[in-house]
């Protein structure tokens, strides 16, 4: 990931382009629409887990959200997100290097946690993926307030699989609409987007 974000950082320096938006812009619109529909207060504390280039938080700030934190375990990703924040003039967004599987004590009390692809990446780790997924859920319970919302976008997991992964400590509130496709007479989604609430 460091190598990937080093390249994106260099690309940003050369072109001013923030790079990849995971799951495309519609994934950000989907999240923002849900927050607006729920009338989530603009000063709610939001954590973007695996923030990458930080573009989701930039969009949330443009929508009026003021208490935004992005974490990534890649220092290059955080450097990139800071450069993007600077270019956009959004000084109120906090970015920090943080391993979500071993979060620092100060990382807690969030009302909303958002994940676009980080749980997927952790799940693909060839070294003890099951243990890492369980640790992710424990970390999420530690950083998210009771009754807080967790919005996850995944291309690796179906709704049923995610319900199973997050069954301890979370209940599903809503499945957000994502693009559908048809193959062999079956209809499916290439991406799953769910909203959980911490019990």
N, C-alpha and C positions, 0 to 999 in steps of 0.2 A: 504493500500500500504506500509505503514511503516513496518508493521509486515512481509509482504512478502519480502521486501528488507532487513530487519534484518536477515531473514533466509538465503537469498542469500549471504549477507555479511559474515555470519558465515560459510556458505558453501565455499565461496571463501577463507576465512582464513584457513579452514581445507584442502582444495583440490587444490586451485589455479585456479579453474574453474569459469569463469565469469557468468555462469548461462544462463538463457533463452535468446534466440535471437528471439524477436517477429517476427512472420511471416517467420522465418527461414533465413538461409544465402542468399537464392536466392533473398529475398527482398532487402538486402543490395547491392547485385550485380546489381540488376535492377536499383537502384538509382545511383550507381557509374557509370554504363554504360551510363545512360542518361546524366549525368554531363559531361562525357568525350565526348560523341557524340556531345553535344552542344558546346564543347570547352570552358566550363565555366572556367575562369582563376583560377589558384590554390590559389591565394591570396583573392578570393572572401570571404566575411564574411558569414559564415554558422551558423544557429541556429538549433539545434536538440531539438524539443519541447517534453518534457517528455523523457529525455535521458535514464532513467533507469540505466543499467550497463555501458552505454557509448560506447558500442562495435561498433556501427555504426560510431562514430567519430574516434575511433581508426583505423577502416578500411579506412576512408577518409584520415586520416593523413598518413597512409601507402601508399596511392595512390599519396600523394604529396600535399594535401590541408593543408594550414598553418594557416588559420584564423577561428578556430573552437570553438564554444561555445555550451555547453549542459546545459539545465535547467531541473529541476524536483522539484515538490513541496514536495517530500519526502526527508528529510535529510539523511535517510538511503541509498536511491538510490544514492545520490551525494557522500556519503562516499564510497559506492561500486565502483562507476565510478572512483573516485580518486585512489582507490587501484588498479583497473584494469589499469588505465593510468600509474601509478607508475611501475607496473609489466612489462608493454609494453615499458617503457622508452619514453613515449610521453609527455614530459613536456609542450609542446606548446598548449595543449587543455585546455580551461577554462571550469570549471564546477561550477555552482552556484545553490543554493536553490532559487526557484522562482515559484510563483503561476502564471501561464500563464493567468488566468482570472483576475488577478490584477497585471500586470507587473510593475516593478520599472521603473522610468523615464529613467534610463541608458540603458534599454534594447530596443534598436532601431537601425535603419540603416542597417539591414541585407539585403544581396542580395539574399540569399537562406534560406528558412525555410523548415524543414523536419519534418513530423509527421508520426510515425508508431504506430498507436493504441491509441494515446492520445485523439484524437477527439472522438474515439469510447468510451473510458473510461468515458470521460466527458458526452457523450450522454446517458450513462447508469445510471447517477446519478439520484436517485429517487426524489431528491429535486430540482424542477424547471429546468429540463433538457433543455427545450426550451430556457429559459432565458440564461442558461449557454452556449448553442451553439451559440446564438447571441453574447454573450460577447466574446466568443472565436474568432469569425469572426472580431469583433471590435479590439481585442488585436492583431490579425494577421495583420490587416491594420496599426496598430500603430508601430509594430516592423519591418515590411517588407517594404523596399524601393519601391516607384512606379516603375513598370516594373520588380520588383523582382520576383523570382520563388518560388512557394509553391508546394512541392511534398508530397502528402498524400497517405498513404496505410491504407485501412480500411477493416475490415471483417464484419462490421455491416451495411454498406451503399452501395447501388448500385451507378453506375455512375450517373444516372438521379437524385437520391436523393442528391448526393454530389454537382452536378451542381446547384441544387435548394438552398442548404445550403449556398453555396459560391457565389451566383449570384450577391450580392451587393459588388462591389469593385474588383471582380476577373473575368477573363475569362479563360476558359479551353484551354490548348494548345495541350494536348496529353493524350491519355490513354495508360498506359504502359502494355505490355502483362503480364498476370498472368495465373496460371494454370486453366484449364477449366474442368468441369465435366458435365455429362449427367444424368438427372433424369427424368423419365416419358416422355421421348422424347424431353425434353427441354434441351438446353445447357446453362450453366451459369458459373460464376466464384465464387470461394469461397472467393476471395479477390479482391478488387478494388484498383487500383493504378492510380492516376491522377496527371498531372502537370498543375497547374494554374499559371497565371501571374497576378500580381496586376495591376489594371488599373491606 
